[in-house]
Amino acid sequence: MLSRSRLATAAVAAGLLWAAAVPLALADGPGGGVVCPPRDLDCDIAAQDPGKPAPGKPGGGSGKPPSEGGLPSCAIDGQEVPCSTPEMGTFNSADSCYWRPTDGPPGGLPPGFDTGAPAGWKPGDPSGSLYLVTCPSGGDVRGGIRWSATGPASGGVDVQALARQAVEHLRLEGPDFGIVPRPDGKGLVGLPVWMWNRPGPTRTGPATASASAGSVTVTATAKVRKVVWSMGDGTTITCTGPGTPYSPERGKEKSPDCGHMYTRTSAQAPGGRYPVTATTTWDVAWAGAGQTGTIATTRQSQTSLAIGELQVLNVP
């Protein structure tokens, strides 16, 4: 990801572009060129060491797996950047620039200032808005004030916040698990324990939900990656599949894919029972407004087991 100092440089440059309020000749709509005349403002401000853009995704994503538990950033020239900042606004993947609504410099726009707005347009008219556009790409920072009828591709919406809303709409739950021995019975030391997760959209996936703001919609699809079972005796079992349900004909067999075996009783555990916690890790892929990413989230379910020891009587 671009360093904080380089992003700060871009933010400072954005402030300079805003303060300069130099004339621009620009086409409407995301993706139009945004430049500032060198005679009015030197825009050659070092912002980053550009890399190679991901194939087929110029400025749209890093092309590498996101880290667990986080929202990935957008990308400029193959380098990750935040999808929004307070200073520069919202990243627009269509032109790899940041867009922030503005009314222009204090005192209004100077006479003859060309924003690309249609004749007769004035700030406040509903047909469009002014934006401070900052483009930290190609080794320098370019930009300026421009008019647009539609705004950036994301419409100024915080796409990452919409992604989090979409995740909430999924209503993901902890495992609806089965376990043998049953929690209302009693197991024995040395006998196999079977664990499994009953299928369902909110329990194992896939589950899909969307969140919208204005014309922007983010869709999230969730699938279970793994279930980690904490068995209460200090052991954790990681199961990458749902597990196999136990059936009586299995007898004393071990679970083929998700099981455990206690080696001591639960007599010393709190309440004489082992607390059992199943934690599901979900991978939630989201996409919207030209941005994509993956969020890792977890859900839990709990129960407890009583484990005893088989008593053998020695009869003379």
ZIWODA-V866928 format. One record per residue. PHI is phi in whole degrees, 0 to 359 (none if undefined). Layout:
phi
PHI
PHI
This chain:
phi
none
300
292
299
296
287
294
297
299
296
294
297
299
300
295
295
299
294
289
291
49
276
297
229
245
228
274
285
98
302
101
291
295
233
225
231
298
301
291
258
203
283
264
279
253
298
236
195
260
295
250
265
292
296
305
77
226
293
74
258
179
282
78
242
298
287
284
296
84
238
269
290
274
283
220
234
54
81
254
292
221
298
279
199
221
298
281
252
94
258
287
247
293
292
231
59
236
264
239
226
301
209
262
96
288
304
90
89
285
290
303
82
293
256
261
89
285
295
302
89
289
227
307
104
294
287
285
179
215
267
225
273
252
238
239
276
219
71
91
217
246
243
157
161
268
217
263
212
283
246
79
293
302
272
66
79
278
284
294
295
296
297
299
295
297
299
297
299
292
291
57
293
235
290
300
269
265
252
209
229
290
290
301
271
243
214
264
232
302
88
259
291
250
253
230
205
244
291
289
173
305
271
253
233
81
287
230
229
208
228
222
230
214
62
269
261
234
247
248
240
234
246
223
284
267
197
234
254
259
263
272
90
253
93
259
240
240
256
243
272
241
288
89
253
297
279
226
306
294
288
58
261
295
276
298
287
215
202
211
206
214
282
251
212
287
266
300
268
283
305
70
71
223
277
287
242
237
252
246
268
258
256
257
248
271
231
207
175
54
79
248
220
182
225
248
260
221
233
221
232
224
224
204
209
230
261
239
250
231
291
265
248
271
266
261
293
